[in-house]
Amino acid sequence: MLYEKLDQEMQWTVDEFAGRLRPLSWESRTNLLERTASPFAECFTGREASLATQGFLTAVLERLVPLEIDDPLGAYLLSLSLNPEHRALADAYLEEHPDAWLLLAPTEGGRFIN
C-alpha cells in the first residue's frame, strides 16, 4: 500500500481527508479530490507532477475501505489510482457497465485529474 510508505504527517492528512470523503457520494468525492489533489503537482513538472497527484489520490482511496463501486465516477477515480487492485475494480465495473465511460466525458472545465 502506498499509504504505508507516507510519513506520519502525510498519513494523518490522508486519514483526515478520507474520513471527510467517506459519507459522500462518488460525485462529491470526485469534485473534492480534483480540487485537493491538484496542488500536490505544483512543485513538480511532467511525469513527476502526475505521479504526485496520483499518489495522493491512491493513498486516499486506500483509506476508503471497503471500496464499493456503484457509480461511474467511482470507477473513474479507481482507474486513476496507482494501486493495481483499484484499477482491477474499475475494470470490472466498466466491463459490467460498458456505457459508463460515456457519462464521464470531460466538461469544459475538465473532469480529469492530470
N, C-alpha and C positions, 0 to 999 in steps of 0.2 A: 504494500500500500504506500502510495506517495505521502499520505498524511503522516505516517510514522517517521518519515525522513525529515519532516519540518522541525524547526527549533520550537521550543516551548511557547514562546510568544506568538509565533505564527499558528501553532496548533490551537491556542486559546482563541485567536481571531477567527479561525476556520470554524471552531466549535460554536462560538457565539453567532456567527453568520448562519451556519447550518440550522441552529436552533430557531432562528427567526424565520427561516425559509420553510421549515418542516410543516407547519399547518397551512401553508399557502398552496394555491393551485399551481400547475406547471407553467401557466402563462405568467403569473406573478413572479414565480421563481426565475423564469427566463428574463423578464424585464429587469429584475433586481441584479441578477448575475451579469447581465450585459453592462449595466452601469458600474458595477463594483469591480468586475474582473479587468476591465479595460485599463485602469490606471496601473496595473501590475506590469503592463508592457511599456510604459512611458520611459523607463530607464534603459530600455534595450532597443535594438533595431533588428529588422529582418526576422529570421527564424527564432532568435532568442526572445523577441517580443511575443511571438505567437506561443512559444513554449511557456513563458511566464503566465500568460493569460490562461492557457490550457491547464497549467499546473494548479492554479488557484481553483479553477472550475472542477478539476478532478478531485482535489482534496475535499472540497465542499460536498461533492456528490458522494464521496466515500463515507461521509458522516451522515448522509440522509438515509441510512439503512433502516428498514428494508426499502429498497427502491422498487416501486410498483409503477410500471408504465401503463397508463390508461389514457394517454393523450399524445398526439403527435409532437407537441413541444417537449414532452419528457424524452421521447425518442431522439429528438433533435439534440437536446443537451447531452444525453448519454453518448451520442455519436461523436461529439466533440472531445470527449474525455480521453485522456492518455491511458486509462485503465482498459485493458482488453475485455474484461468481464462486462464493463459498462457498454462498450461497443457491441458486444455479442447480444446483450439485452435489447439494444436499439435495433440491431439487425433482425432479431426475432420478431419484434413488434412490427417493423416495416414489411417483413415477409407476410405477416398476417393482415396488414393494412397497407397494401401497395399504393393506395391513393393518398396516403398521409403526407408524402413529400409535396403534393400539390398545395396543401394548406400552409406549407412553410416557405412559400416563395417570398423572397426578400421584398420588403416595402421600400418606399423612397428613403426613409431614414435608416434602412438596413435592419436586419434581424440577426445577422451573423456576427459572431464574436470572431474577431480577426487576431 
